[in-house]
Amino acid sequence: MSLAAFPSSWSDPNYVATVVGVIATGVLCFYSTVMQSGPTIDEIFFVLPAVLLSTIVAYEIARRWT
């Protein structure tokens, strides 16, 4: 893998979106652990768009910031 494939700065939109997506997914896993039961289908259909929306918003903010 070449060095050009890695983000050149912390404000790279792809990097920011990836970090936000990973954190949002981690929050979902933490929630599932604390509740001691797997999320229901309704919860998944609510949380998955929230994770994707947060990733999209973070990408757009980072893209316009640079």
C-alpha positions as CSV (number, residue, x, y, z in Angstrom):
1,M,0.0,0.0,0.0
2,S,1.4,3.4,-0.9
3,L,1.7,6.3,1.4
4,A,-0.7,8.3,-0.8
5,A,-3.5,6.0,0.4
6,F,-3.2,7.4,3.9
7,P,-4.8,10.7,4.9
8,S,-2.4,13.6,4.7
9,S,-3.9,15.4,7.8
10,W,-6.3,15.0,10.7
11,S,-8.9,17.1,8.9
12,D,-9.1,14.9,5.8
13,P,-12.8,14.3,5.3
14,N,-12.4,10.5,4.7
15,Y,-10.4,10.2,7.9
16,V,-12.9,12.2,10.0
17,A,-15.8,10.2,8.6
18,T,-14.1,6.9,9.4
19,V,-13.3,7.9,13.0
20,V,-16.8,9.1,13.6
21,G,-18.2,5.9,12.1
22,V,-16.0,3.7,14.3
23,I,-16.9,5.7,17.4
24,A,-20.6,5.5,16.7
25,T,-20.3,1.7,16.1
26,G,-18.4,1.4,19.4
27,V,-21.2,3.2,21.2
28,L,-23.7,0.8,19.7
29,C,-21.6,-2.2,20.9
30,F,-21.3,-0.6,24.4
31,Y,-25.0,-0.1,24.5
32,S,-25.6,-3.7,23.6
33,T,-23.2,-4.8,26.3
34,V,-24.8,-2.7,29.0
35,M,-28.3,-3.7,28.2
36,Q,-27.2,-7.4,28.3
37,S,-29.3,-8.3,25.3
38,G,-28.9,-7.9,21.7
39,P,-30.6,-5.0,20.0
40,T,-34.0,-5.6,18.5
41,I,-34.7,-5.1,14.8
42,D,-36.5,-1.8,15.6
43,E,-33.4,-0.6,17.5
44,I,-31.1,-1.6,14.6
45,F,-33.3,0.3,12.1
46,F,-33.2,3.3,14.4
47,V,-29.5,3.3,15.2
48,L,-28.0,2.3,11.9
49,P,-29.3,5.4,10.1
50,A,-28.1,7.5,13.1
51,V,-24.6,6.0,12.6
52,L,-24.6,6.6,8.9
53,L,-26.0,10.1,9.3
54,S,-23.4,11.1,11.8
55,T,-20.7,9.8,9.4
56,I,-22.1,11.8,6.5
57,V,-22.4,15.0,8.6
58,A,-18.8,14.6,9.8
59,Y,-17.6,14.1,6.3
60,E,-19.4,17.2,5.0
61,I,-18.2,19.4,7.8
62,A,-14.6,18.2,7.4
63,R,-14.9,18.7,3.6
64,R,-16.1,22.3,3.9
65,W,-13.7,23.1,6.7
66,T,-10.6,22.5,4.6
